């Protein structure tokens, strides 16, 4: 049994049942012995006013003892049930602090690691455990803060030299072979993208990134993003198709939606193969963005920094109404983004 509460309840009931059974049979044997040995007119020295008159046969003694045993067992059944209920209640009350700590731990995120876990009523053992957990969370919060600050500073410092190198390559003109210039510019673009993503993650995890929700045409926004990626897909001899209505209004931060769509398409191009498809549609109260791509059967994910997924996770924390679902089959991968649907009237008001 995996439930500690169930184990504590069963141990409590088992202990009560063993004690009750032992007590019942002990009384049964004692009463039977007394009835068998003291059945004549006999006055007890300790109790001069109490005596047994007459005699009992062995059958009568057994009958009395049997009735006593049945009566004790009959009373034991409701007592065991009461012990079961009482044991469960005691186990639940005893484990309530652990359940409270577990709920608070589940609510922890990089944004609230520094907030201590509290228990209004706790025994000494729980208070000691609580102190150790809060100390650990404080150290983790300090480490996260230090890493985020360091990542932000490094990314910020890298932007200037990358910009200078890109400008020098552009100014070099004919002094650099066109193929080499294109290769250098491609690597500079990749490094700049990594720097920008690192800065975005750092700002989001430090709470310095906020969502500015508005009503916008999701179909138009996605079409603009897809247009750029169609050029990248064509370079790989792959086709990227878009299926979307003229209008599909959504309520969210368009900058964040653009970044999420950009990341999903980047991953689809980088980790997939074959053609890609993007679809925008409305489903009830939601607008839906689907990004589908083919994958090689039994292909393993390529080892990367995972910055794109961290960016998406950070942006989704700022937009809790937006949900991302990913499904991978034997030869395909689908990312499904669900966004609150809006109306053009709301857009005009804004």
N, C-alpha and C positions, 0 to 999 in steps of 0.2 A: 504494500500500500504506500502510495507516494504522499498522501495527505498527512501531515503531522497532526492536524486537528483530529482526524479519524483515529490515528494511532493512540493519541492521548485519551480519547473517549473510550476506545475499546479496552485499554489498559485499566482505566478507572472502573468500567463495568465488570471486567474480568476479576479484578481484585475484590469488588463487592460480592460477586457471585461466588467466588471461592470461599470468602469469609462466611457468607450466609450458609453455604452448603456444609462447611465444616462445623459451624455452630449448630445447625439443625441435627446433623448425625451425632454430634457429641451429646446434645440434650436427649436424643432418642435412646442412645445406649445407656446414659445415666439413669433415665426414667425406667427403662426396662430392667436394669439391674436392681434399682430400688424396689420395684414392684415384685421382682422374683425373690429377693432376700428378706423383705419385711412385710410379709402378707398376713402374719398372725397378729393377735391382739398384743400389740407391743407399743409401749410408751417410749418416746424418744427422750433421752436424758436432757438434750439441749432445749427441747420444747415439751415440757411436762403436760401442757394442755392439749397436745395434739397426738393422736394415736391412730393406728390402722385397726379396724375391727373386721374380723372375718378373714377369709383367705381367698386368693384368686388362683384359678387354674392357669396352666401355661398358655392355653389358648386365649384366655381372657387377657392375660398380660400382653400377648402378641397383638391382640385386637386393639387394646388401649394404645400401645406403642405405634401401631400402624395408623390409627386415627390421628394421633399426634403428629406423625410424620406427614400425612396428607394435608393436615391443616397448615403445618409450617410451609410446605411446598406451595400451597395455594396462596398463602400470603407473600411468598417470595416472588411470584410472578409480577404483581404490580410494583413491588419494591425494586425489582431489577429494571423494569421499564422506567420507573422514576429515576433510578441511578443512571440509566442511559441518557435521559433528557438532561438531568443535572450535570452529567459528565460532559456532554456536548456543550452545554452552556458555559461551564467552567473553562473548557478548552478554548472556546471561541473568545471568551473574555481575556484569557491569558495570552492568546495570540493576536489580540487586537492591535497592540503596539507594533508588532511585526508587519501586519497588513498596512498600517498607516505609513510606516517607513517605506514599504514597498511602493505604495502609491506615489509618495513624494519622489522616490528615486526614478520612477517611470516618467514623471513630469520634468525631469532634468534635461537640459539642453545646454549647448555652449553659451547661450545667453544668460542662463540663471544658475550656473554652477556655483557661484559664490554665495547664493542664498542658503542659509543653514537649514537642516532638517530639524523639525521641532516635534516634541511629544509633551503635551500638557501634564500627563500623569504617566510616570515610568518608574519601574523599580531600579535599584542600583545597577543591576547587570545591564538593563536597557540603556540607562544613562551613560554607562561606560562605552557601550557599543556605539551610541549616538555620537559621543565625543570623537571617537576614532573615525567614524564616517564623515563627520563635518570637517575634521582635520584633513582627511584625504581629499574631500571635495575642494577645500580651500587651496590645497597644493595643486590640484588639477586645474582649478580656475586660474591660478597664478601662472602655471605652465602654458595654458592656452593663450592667456593674454600676452605672455612674453613671446610665444611663437608667432602670434598674429601680428604683433608690433614689429617683430624682426622681418616677417615675410613682407609686410607693407613697406618697411623701409628699404629692403633689398629691391623689391619690385619698383619702387619709386626711383631709386638710384639708377636702376638699369634703363629706365625709359630715356634719359638724356643721352647716354652713349649710343644707344641703339638708333635714336633719331639722327645723331651726328653721323654715324656710319652710313645710314641710308642716304643722307644728303650727299655725303662724299662719293658714294657709288653713283648717284645720279649725276653729280657734277663731273665725274671722271669721263663720262661720255665714251668717245671712241678709244680711249686708252685701255679700256677693259673689253675683252672679247664679249660679244652679246650673250653667248651661252653662259659664260661665267657670271656676267652681270645679272642675268635672270636667276641663276642659281643662288647667288648671294642675296638678291632681293627676296627670293622665296624663303630662305632661311631667316632673314631679318623679319619678314612678315610673321613667320611661325613664332620666333622669339618674342616679338611684340605682342602677339596674341596670348602667349603664356603669361607675360607680364601683366597684361590687362586683366586676364582672368584671376591671377593671384591677387591683384589689388581689389577686384570686385569681391572675392571671397573674404579677404581681410576686412573690408568695410562692412560686409554683411554680418560676419561673426562678431564684430565689435559693436554692432548695433548702430552704425553710422549710415546705414542704407535704409531708406524708407520707401514705402510704396505710395504712389500717387495715382489712385484709381480714377479711371475715366471711361467713358463709353466710346468705342472706336470700331471701325469696320475690320473685323478679324480677317476677312477674305482678302482685302487689299493689302494689309500688313504682311500676311503670309506670302502673297503673290510677289511682293517686293523682295522678300528673303529668298524665295525659291528661284527668282530670276538670276540672282548671283550664283546660286549653287548649280543651276543648270549649266553654266559655263564650266564650273569645276567638274561636273559629271561628264561633260562632253570631252574634256581632256583625258578622261579615263575610258573613253569609248562606252560610256554608260548613259542611260536615258533617265531623266527625272521628269515625271509628269505631275501636273497639278489638276485636281478636280475640285472646284469650289463654285458656289453660287456668286452672283454679282455682289450681294450684300449678306453679311452674317455679323451682326453687331454683338459685341461682348463687353463686359464690364470688368476691367482689370487695368493694370499699369501696362500700357503698350510697349514701353521700353523693356520691361521684364519679359513680356511675351515674345518680343523679337529676339531677345537673348536666349530664351529657352528653345525657341524654334531653331535658332542658329546652332545651338549645341546639339540638338537632336539630329539635325541634318549632317552636322560634322561627324558625329559618331556613325551615322548610317553610311556615309561615304568611306570613312576610315576602316570600319570593322565589318562592313558588308561587301557583297559582290553582286554583280548583275544590276538590273534596273531598279529604280526607286520610285515610290509613289507617295504623293501627299494629298490628303483630302480634308476639306473643311465642310462641316455640315452642322445643322441644328438638330438636337435631340431633346424634345420637351423643353424644360427650362434651362438647357445647357447648350453651349456651343462646343463642338468637338473638333479637335485637330488630330489627324491620324498620319503617322509617318511610318511607312512600311518599307522594308528592304530584304533582300535575299541574303542568306548566310550559308556558308559551306556546311554540309552535314558533319556533325561531331567536331566542329571547329571550336577551338578554345579561344577565349578572349585574350587579346594581345595585352601584354603588360605595359601600362601607361601610368602617368601621374594621377589620372582620374580627376583632373581639374574640372572637366566639363560637367561631370555628374555632381561634383561638389558645388559648382555654380548653380546648377538646377536646384539642388536640395536647398541651398541658401535662399534662392529666390522664391521657392515654394513655401518656405517658412514665413516669408513676408506676405504671401498671398494664400492664406489657409483655405480660401474657397476653391482654389484651383487644385485639381487632383491629377496625378500622373500614374498611369498604369502601363506596365511593360509586360509583353508576352512573347516568349521565344518558343518556336516550334522546331521541328527537325531541320527545316530549310528556310525559315523566315524569322523575322523579328518585327514586332509592331509596338510602337509607342503611341499611347492614347492619352491625350491631354484634354481634360474636361474643364470648361470655363463657364462661369455664370453668363447666361444669355441676357442681352439688353435690347432696347428698341431704339430706332432712329430718333424718336421723340425725345428720349432721355439725352441723346447726344446733342440735339439742338439746344436743350436747356442748359447743358454744361457749356 
